[in-house]
Amino acid sequence: MRQAIVATAHKILIIAYHLLRDGTPYLERGGEYFDQLHPETAERDAAIEMTKQIPGGSKRVTLGADRGYDTADFVEQMREFRVTPHVAQNDTNRRSAIDARTTSQPGYAISQRKRKRVEEVFGWMKTVAVQRKTRFRGPEKIGWMFTFAAAAYNLVRMRNLTAQTV
């Protein structure tokens, strides 16, 4: 997928860490699974599948995404799952599916700013941590390298945060 759909970047890293640490079974359907089903909606379909895995409860969650997810069907499905879609509005020559119920909330503006932070993590991992095209094969080795890259990113970030407070 070209864009990550997350509330915050560290949540993705935490989820990946727990999947790798706990050995949680993961059903690999292949990188082209959704593309073969519906190429025009593959990313949205994958997001819906991931959203179904969020544990139920009374607390609503939010989901940030780029404007490619601003469709009436996607927004409606997210609301059915008790997920507030903080999707960037796509109002170029059309009406956005994200209405004032969402955009008037202070959390929406915060989510839009946080999306940039998510892209920074993956950009750093692709360039600095050389994860754009892995040299390793197999879930164990790739998982180890992902964990190592995430830990290195966290160390760099902690260094930068402590330098700001001094």
RANORUR-V110718 format. One record per residue. SS is DSSP state (hx for helix, st for strand, lp for the rest). PHI is phi in degrees with one decimal (none if undefined). Layout:
BEGIN
ss;phi
SS;PHI
SS;PHI
END
This chain:
BEGIN
ss;phi
lp;none
lp;-77.7
lp;-122.5
lp;-89.4
lp;-111.5
st;-152.7
lp;-82.5
lp;-144.3
hx;-65.1
hx;-67.7
hx;-63.3
hx;-62.6
hx;-64.6
hx;-65.2
hx;-60.9
hx;-61.2
hx;-59.4
hx;-67.5
hx;-60.3
hx;-73.7
hx;-68.0
hx;-84.3
lp;66.5
lp;-58.1
lp;-63.9
lp;-126.1
lp;-87.8
lp;-83.9
lp;-100.3
lp;95.4
lp;-65.1
lp;-101.5
hx;-54.3
hx;-73.1
hx;-61.5
hx;-72.8
hx;-69.3
lp;-145.4
hx;-57.6
hx;-77.2
hx;-124.7
hx;-57.6
hx;-66.6
hx;-64.8
hx;-61.8
hx;-64.0
hx;-63.6
hx;-64.5
hx;-61.2
hx;-66.8
hx;-65.7
hx;-61.9
lp;-85.8
lp;-71.2
lp;-60.3
lp;-70.0
lp;162.5
lp;-86.3
lp;-84.6
lp;-76.5
st;-119.5
st;-114.4
st;-137.5
st;-95.0
st;-157.4
lp;-79.8
hx;-72.1
hx;-67.3
hx;-97.1
lp;-82.8
lp;-126.8
hx;-60.2
hx;-63.0
hx;-63.6
hx;-61.9
hx;-62.9
hx;-63.8
hx;-61.9
hx;-66.3
hx;-64.2
lp;-85.0
lp;61.4
st;-115.8
st;-84.8
st;-79.9
st;-93.9
st;-94.4
lp;-61.4
lp;-72.6
lp;-110.9
lp;-113.4
lp;-80.1
lp;59.6
lp;-161.9
lp;-97.9
lp;-71.5
lp;-79.2
lp;-89.0
lp;-104.6
hx;-65.1
hx;-56.7
hx;-94.1
hx;-69.2
lp;-81.6
lp;-81.1
hx;-62.4
hx;-65.0
hx;-64.6
hx;-64.0
hx;-64.0
hx;-60.5
hx;-65.1
hx;-72.8
hx;-70.1
hx;-55.7
hx;-62.5
hx;-63.9
hx;-62.7
hx;-63.9
hx;-62.4
hx;-60.7
hx;-69.4
hx;-62.5
hx;-63.2
hx;-65.3
hx;-71.4
hx;-92.9
lp;-69.6
lp;-87.7
lp;52.9
lp;-103.8
lp;-59.7
lp;-138.6
lp;-70.2
lp;-96.2
lp;-102.3
lp;-127.6
lp;97.6
hx;-62.5
hx;-67.0
hx;-69.1
hx;-65.2
hx;-61.9
hx;-63.7
hx;-66.3
hx;-64.6
hx;-61.9
hx;-62.2
hx;-64.7
hx;-65.0
hx;-64.3
hx;-62.8
hx;-60.6
hx;-62.0
hx;-64.2
hx;-63.8
hx;-65.7
hx;-62.2
hx;-59.7
hx;-66.5
hx;-69.0
hx;-70.1
hx;-67.7
hx;-73.2
hx;-84.0
lp;-78.3
END
